[in-house]
């Protein structure tokens, strides 16, 4: 029953009580809708207590007309102290500028992804003299634009900022030195977060990439408490990125720091605080440490989230032995091989499964309290040190994992070996329970049997797990074993929301895997499958059966060769099910197909889905005429859905490590950009897009 029906009596309440109720609405779109119900509610929605904090963050129901109507009154604009417009990219920047300029009392402004010109941005800030918190996207590449947004007349506005979140969207043009022209005025910051696009260094480059004149300003952040740097644009010059980070670090006071998070390929050895400074270390709740045998460090007693990059297993084991009663999120990045030869072979296993077994055995207490756990390697393999017995890989990680009494674990990202055990060699029937015994293996993959009993026990004891990532193991024996036994246990994770599989083998039988998963995991909303070793026809058929039941699915990402050949098996189930689908990214790395024509009509039907906001298709079966037709049909959908963004690509770049061209990703909102550029980079040590144990775009913007 509606809150505004007469039998609910809300209209009989006093104005004060109704205002109190309305003040709890967190969505600006809800305020829009309430204002249209009746004269009384419309009047009370405009109360300063209700309008103090208004958020339209990623609200697809916002249109130019309802936005303009709601903010038509200057008195409404003057009552707003905080507004969040992050990712509202479909509204014209001039419309936003004109309405935001009227909000003279604004203290918080969040406009990330909105593409303002440099003149619009500087004009807006000059009128918002009370601003304290700002989030925005830096898109400016020329000196003139940088001068405009960093001009001295804005220095007072910048100096009074206490919080600044910046997303850099300039493709392969590096603006890091120009950003310091603005940051030099931000002396009052307590929180600073800077994120970049994800771009591989091998991407095709623009003409201006190497046209660089560097002018880095000194910066002072003596009040800074939280620093987050997520620099994953590998096209930036390494020395410039290193100097940029060094200048920021040199300008802060370590004694004030509460959180330090730095993800940079070029500047990763920096320790947030000097080793051994226990008083300061104990303050940090959020930190990254990159350690090797030359630079040991320690965690603090107040640390809640940590990202640890390491080469020597002994030193990371010593780190984990530090009492960390508040540690909730842990990311481990294993940079094989260990260079500390004095520790060989006593403390270093030189394999992911060996290391995982070790820490699960030695640090059960520390791991048991975690909410999020992530471990990955840099892909290095030492075939001579692979824990083999008589040529067979020996593992016990699955049983070790199940033996840890996790109290609140919700997110887990491990290589496949972290979920498996070696079978009992005396048992001829040993192998994957639940059907992972001897099977016909596609494509001539030599497959060993491993036991999934440990993971079955783990899944049964932890039904509250919401996020599972299965990454590749550095051992061929393990990677080729197949992850189907693990997937057969996934239905036990009834609260699972996200499932990600990357570069592992899957052997499909008559028993449908994904159908069982979607039937049991009713909250599953994010499915990401990348570069699986499998029979693609069986994969598409099995996935298609699952998608028919994917009633909660919001994000579908598939990076797989030859899916185009069997696209009907994928696209028709998406039309039939997936009613809540918001993003679909399908990328085919194949060049040749026997299929004569791409099923365009299926894509057009998918584009009509009510909530779909991003559609990205890459297949070389698409022709220029196909793309023209698709764009024309999708444009019709955008009349009703202005938030819909689509990209159709007929070229998959094979001669470079980056499969995309710069223009393929141009001007994409940050979440969509990362959905494409990071679709096959989850296993990369420094450019991983994993959300497990990491600071993410969603956390900041």
N, C-alpha and C positions, 0 to 999 in steps of 0.2 A: 504494500500500500504506500502511496506517495506521502511524503512528509507534509505536503501542502494540501492534501485533501481535507475537507472540512472535518471529517471524523478524527483527524489527527490533532486538531485544535492548536496547531502551532501559531496560527494567526491570532489566537486569543491570548497568547503570551504577551508580556510587556515588551516594549521595544528593547529594553536592556537585555532581557533574556534571549531574544531572537538575535541580537547583535553578538552576544556571547556564543551562541550556537554557530552562527555564520563565520565567526573568527577562527573556528577549527577547520574550516575548509582549506585544504592544501593546494587545490588545483584552481588556477585562474579560470579555466574553462567552466568549472562548476559555478564560479561567481557570474560568468556570462549567463549561464542557464538560469540561475536564481533571479537575476535581474529582469528576466523576461516573464516571470511567473505572475506577478501582480504589482500594483503600485506601491504597496507597503514594503514588500521585500526589495523591490528596486531601490526604494529610498534608503533602507537599512543596509543594503549591500555597499552603499557609498559612505558608510560610517568609517572614520579614520582607523578604528580598531580592526575592522574587517580588511581594509585596504593596505594596512601597514606592510604586509609581506605578500606579494602576488607572484605566483610561479606558473609559467606556461611551458616549462621545460619539456620539449619533445611531445607537446600536445598536438596531435594531428588534426584535432577539431578546430584549431584556430584558423580563421579566415581573415582576409583583408577587411571585409564588411563588419564582422562582429568585433574585431579589434578596434576599428575606427569608431564604431558606434559606442563602445564601452568607454573609450578614452576621449570622447568628443568634448566633455566638460573639463575646463581647466581646474575646477575645484576638485574633481576626482584625481587628476594628475598630481595636484599639490599634496594630497594625503598619502601618496605612495612613498614609502621609505626604502623598499627593496623590491626589485623586479628581476625575474629570471626568464630570459628569452633564448636560452641556449638551444641550438639546433633548429630554431624556427627560421629555416633558410628560404622558405617559399614566400615570405612576406617581403615586399619591396623595401629596400634599405631607406629610401626617402620617406616612406610612411612611418617606419620605425623611428627615424631621426626626428621627424617633426613632432611626434607624440612624446618621445623620451625627453626632448628639449623642454617640454612643459613641466617636467617632474623636478622642480627646483629643489625639493627637499630630499631627493634621492640620496641614500647612503650606500646602497648596494646595487650594482649593475652587472648583470651576467648576460653577455651577448656573444658568446663563443659560437662560431660557425656563420654568424651574420657578416656578410661581405660589405663592410663600409669602405668608402673611399677615404683616403687620408684626410681630405678636407672635411668630410662629414664627421669623422672620428674626432679630430681636433676641435671642431666647432661644438660638438656635443660635450666634450669634457670641459670646455671653457665655460659652459653654462651650468654644469653640475658641481658647484663649489663645495658641497658637503660630502662628496663621495669618499667612502672609506674602503670599500671592497669592490674589486673590478675583475671580471673575466672577459676575455676577448680573443679574437683570432688575428694574428699578425699576417697580413697578406702583401705587404708593401716591399718592393724590391729595389726601387731607385733611391738615390741619395735625396732627391727632392721630396719624395714621399716620407722618407724617414725623418728629414728635417721638419716636415710639417707636423707629424705626430709627436715629435720630441722637442718642439720649440720652447725656448726659455719661458714664454708667457704661461705655459702649462706647468711649470715647476712646482708652484704651490699646490696644485691639484695632485700631482704625483707624490709630493712630499708628505701629504696627509693620508695617503693610502696605508692601511695596515695589512691588506691582503691583496695579492695579485696573482691571477691564473692566466697564463698565456699559451695559446696553441699556435705554432708556427706553420703556416701553409703557404710555402713559396716554391714548391717543387724542388728543383735542384739548384736554385739560386740561394746562396747562403747569406742570411741577414744578421748573423750572430753579433758582429761588431756594431751594426746599426742599432740593435736592440739595447746595447749598453748605453747608447745616447739617451734613451728613455730611463733606463734603470739607474743612471747616475743621480737622478732626482728623487728616486724612491727610497729615501733614507729612513723612513718611518716604518718600513715593512716588518711585520712579524711572521708573515707567511708568504712564500714565493714558490710557485709551481710553473715550470716551463716544459711543455710537451712539443714534440715535432711529429711530422708525418713519418710513416715507415716507408723508406725507399731503399732499395738495394743499390750498392755502389756500382753495379754493372748495368744499371738501367740506361737506356738510350738518353743522351744528354742534349740539353738545349744549347743554343749558340752562346748564351751569356753565362754558362756555368763557371767558366774559368776567368771571367772578367771581374777580378776582385781587387779592390783597394781597401786595405784594412786600416781601421781607425778605432781601436778599442779604448773606451773610457774607463777610468778607475771608478769603483763603486764601493759604497759603505753601507753595510746593513747591520749596524750595531744592536738593533732590537730584534733581529731575525731569530725566530724560534724553530720554524719548520721550513726546510728546503727540499723540494722535489724536482729533480731534473731527469726527464725521460727523453733522451736524445737518440732517436733511432733512424735519423736520416743519414744514411751512410754516404750520400753524395757530398756532404759537407767536407771541406778540407780538414784533415785530421789535426794539423797543428793549430788551426784557428779554433776548432771545437775545444781542444785541450786548453788553449789560452783563455777562452771564454769561461770554461768551468773553473779554471785556476783563479781567475780574477774575481769571480763570485765568491769562491771559498776564502780568498784572501781578505775579502771585505766583511766577513762575518766574525762574530765573537763566539768561539766554541763553547764558552761557559754558559751562554744563553740557549744553546741548541737543545730542543726537545725531540726533533726528528730530522734525520738526514737520509735522503733517498736519491741515489744517483745511478742512472743506467746510461752509461756512455762507453762506447767501444774504445775511445781514445783516452779517456780519463777514468780509469777504473781502479787504480791502486791507492787512491786517496782514502785515508782512514778518517772517519768523522771526528775522532778525538785521538790524542796521543796515546799510544799503548801504555797500559798500566795506570792511567788516570782514573782510578776507580770512582772517585767522587763524581766526576763528570759523566763517566760511562753509565752510572746508575740512573741518570736522568733520562737517557734516550729511550723513548718508547718505540721509535721507528728508525731503522738504520740499515745501511748497506755496508758490508765489509768485503773488501777484496784482499785475500791473504795468501801468501805463499810462505815457504820456509824461511824467507828473509824478514818477513813482516808479520809476526804473530800478533794477535789482538785478543780481546775478550768481549763478551756480551755484558749487558748491565742487568741489574736486578729488576729494573722497571721496563725492560724491553718487551713490547707486545708484538712487534712485527720485524722480521730480519730477513735480509737477502745476503747470502754468504757465497762468494765466489772463491774457489780454492783449488789448489793443485795437490797439496800434500794432505793425504787422508788423516795422518796423525794429528796435524794441527787443527783440522776441522773437528776431529773427535775431541780434542782438548777444549775447543770452543764450546761444543755442545755439553761438555761436562760442567761448564759454568752454571751455577744455580740461576735459573730463569723462571721463577714461579708464575710470571705474568705472560710468558711467551704464548701467542695464539696463532701466529702465521709465520711459516718458515719456508724459505726458498733456498735450495742448495744447487749451485752451478759448479759441476765437476770439470775442471780443466785438465784433462788427461794429456800426457802422462805426468806423473810426479817427477819433479826435477831434483828432489832431495834424496839422492842416491844412498845416503847414510841410513835411510829408513827402509830400504829394500832388504829382504822381502817381508820383514816382520810386521810392518804397519800398513803397507800399501798393497791392495789387491789388484790394482790396474784393471778393474772391470766394474761396471755399474752394479751387477748383481752381488759381487763380492763386497763392495762398499756398503750397499744397502743392508745386506745380512749383518754386517759388522755393527752399523749404527743402530739397527733394530734390536740387536742383542745387547749392546752396551748402554743404550740410552732410552730404554723403554719408558722410564719415568718422565723424561723431558718430552718425548713424542706423544705420550698419552694425553696430555693437556691441550694439544693443538686443535685448532679449528680448521686450519688449512696447511697442507704439506705438499711441496713440489720439489722434485729432483730431476735434473737432466744433466747430460754430459755435452761435451763439444764434439762428440762423434769419433774420437780417436779410439783405435782398436789395437790391443797388444795380444796377438794370437798365441804368443808363447806363455802368457800369464792369464789364462782364461778359466781357472778353476775347473780344469778337466780331469776326470778320472778315467783312465783307459780310453782317452779320446772322446769321452762323453762329458758334456757340460754338467757340472754339479751345482745345484741351486737349492736353497731352502728359504727363499725370501717370502713366498706365499704363506708358509706356516709361521714365519717370524712376524709377518704383518698381522695375521689373525691372532697372535698371542699378545699383542699390545692392547691393553684395555682402554681404547679411545673413549673419552668421556663426551666429546662434543665435536668430533670431526665432521665437517660439512663439505670440504673440497679436497680432492686428492689428484695429483698428477705424477705418474710414475712411468718409467719404461716397462714394457711388457714383462721383463724378467722380474720386476718387483712384485708381480702378482702370481708367479708360478713357482712350482717346486719340481725337482727331479723325481721321476717315478721310482718306486722300489724296484731295483734291478732284478730282484729274485722273483718278482711277480710278472709272469708273462702277460697278464692282462692289464699291467700298469699302463697308465696313460691318462688322458684327460677324462675325468668323470663327466657325466652328462653328455657323452657322445663325442669326446675328443680322443678317441682311440684311433685305431687304424682306419684310414680313409683313403679314398682315391684323391691324390693331390694334383691340382691343376698346374699346368705349365712346367711340369717336371721339377718342381721345388722339392729338394730333399728335406724331409720333415722328420724330426724326432718327437717322441711323445713326452709331454710334460704333464704333471698333475696340477689340476686346478682346485684340489681339495682345500688348500689353504685359503684361496680367495672365496670359495663357497662359504667357509666358516666366517670369514671376515664380513661378507655381504649379509649373512644371516644375523650377525651380531650388531650390525651398524645400518639398520634400514633408514636412518636419518641422513645418509650421505646425499648431497644435492648436486655435486659436480664431480665428474670422473673424466680424466684425460689419460689415455693409454698411448704412450710414446714408444718409438723404436728402441730396441736394445742394441748395443754395439756389437753383440755376438750374432753372427749369421744363424747359428744353430737355434738360438732363441727366437729371433725375428721370424724365421721361417716356420717356427712351430705352429703358428696360427693362434689367433686371439678368440676363436669361436667358443672355446670352453669358458673363457672369461665372460663373453657376451651372454652365454647361456645362464650365467649366474646374475647378470645385471637385473633381471626382473625382480629379484629379491630387494633391490634398492627402490622401494615403492615411492620415495619422495624425490627421486632423481629429476633434476631440471636441465642439466647440461651433460651431454655425452660427446666426447671428442676422441677420434681414433686417427693416428697419424703414422703412416709408413710401417704398418704391420701387415702380416699375412692373415687372410680370412679364407676358410674353406667352407663353402656352403653345401648343405645337404638338403634333403626333402623337408627337414624341420626348419620352419621359418624363424630366423633370429629376431629381426626387427619387429615383426608382428607381435611376438611375445613381449618384447621390450615396451612397445607403445601400449599394449593391452594392460600391462602391469604398472608401468610408470606413467600414471595419468597426468602428472605435472610436467612431463618432459617438453621443454620449450625451445631448446637449442641443440641442434645436431650438426656436427662438423666432421666430415670424413675426407681424408686427404691421402692421396698416393698409396692406396691399399694394394697389396699383392694378392690378386684374386682373379677368378673368372668374372669378367665384367658383366656378362649376360646374366649370370646367376645373382651377382650383386644387385643389379638393377631390379631384377624380379623380386628378390627378397626385400629390398628397401621399399619397393613399390607397395608390397603387401602391408608393410608397416605404416607407410604414409597415409593409407586409407583410414587408419585409426589414430592418426596424429592430431587429435582434436585440440591439443594445447600448444602445438608447435608454432613458434614465432620466427625462428631463425633456422634456415636450411642452407648449409654450405657444403658443396661437393667439389673436390679437385681430383679428377679421376680420368684416366685415359679411356677412350672408347665409350663413354656414357652416351654420347650423341647417337651411336649406332642403335642403342636400345632406349632412346629417349622417351618413347611412348610409355614404356614401363614405369618411368619416373613422373612424367608430366601429367598424365591422366589421373594417377592417384592424388597428386597435389591438388588438382581441380576438384576431385571428389571429396577429399578430406582437407586438412590444413586450413580450416576456416579462420584461424587467428594469425595466419602467416603475415609477417611484417618485412622480412628480408629473405631473398633467395639469391644465392651466388652459385652458379654452375660453371665450372671451367674444365674444358676438355683439352688435354695436351696432345691428342692424336692429330695426325695429318691426313690419313686416308680413311675413307668410309665406303662401304658398299651401299649404304642407305642413299637414296637418290635425292631426297628432299627433306629439309628440316621441317618438323611439325609446327609451323608458325601459328596456326590457329590455337594450339594448346597454350603457347606462350601468351597469346593475346587474352585468352580466358583467364589465365593466372594473373595478368596485369590488372584485371577488373576486380580482384579480391578487395574487399572493403578496406582492410587495414594494411595492405601491401604498400610499403613506402620505398623499397629499394629492390630493383631487379637488375642483376648483372649476369650476362650470358657471354661466354667466350667459346666459340666453336668454329672451326674452319670449314664446316659444312654451310655456314651462313654465307650468302652472297650479298653483294652491294644492294641488289634489288630487295632481297629479304630484309635487310636492315632498314631500308627506306620505308617498307611497308610496316615493319614493327614500330618504327618511330612515329609514323603517321597514326597508327591505331592506338598506341600508348598515349599520344597527345590528346586523343579524344577522352581518355580516362582522366587525364590531369585536369580537365574542365571540372570534374566532380571531385577529384582528388589532387589538389594543387601540391600536396606534399610528396607525390610520387616522383622518384628519380630512377631513371633507367639508363643502362649502358649495354650496347650490343657490339661485340668485337669479333671480327673474322680472322684475326691474326694472333697466333700464339707464338711468342718470341722464343725460339729454340737455341739460337747461337749465343745467348747470354743467360746468366743466372737469374736475371729478372725476366719473368715471362710477359711483362706488360710494358707498354710505352707510357711516357709521362702524360701524354694527352688522354690516355685511358682513364686516369685518376684525377684529372684536373678539376678543381673546385668541388670535389666531393666532400660532404660533411665528415668530420673526423671519425665517427663510428663506422660509416660506410667505407671510407678510405682504408681503414685498418681491416675491415672485413675482407677486402680484396687483396691488398698488398701483403697482409700477414697470413693469408690462408694456408700457405705451405711453409711458414717460418716458425712454427711452434717449438721445434727442436733446436733452434738457434740460441746459443748461450746468451748473447747480448741483445738480440732483437726479437726475443720470444714475445708473442702476443698473449701468452697464457695469463689468465686472471687469477690463478691460484697463487696465493702468497705474495702477490704483486700489488703495487699501486697502479690503478687503472684509470683510463679516461673517464669511466663512469664515476669513480670516486671523487674526481676533481671537478669535472664539468657536468 
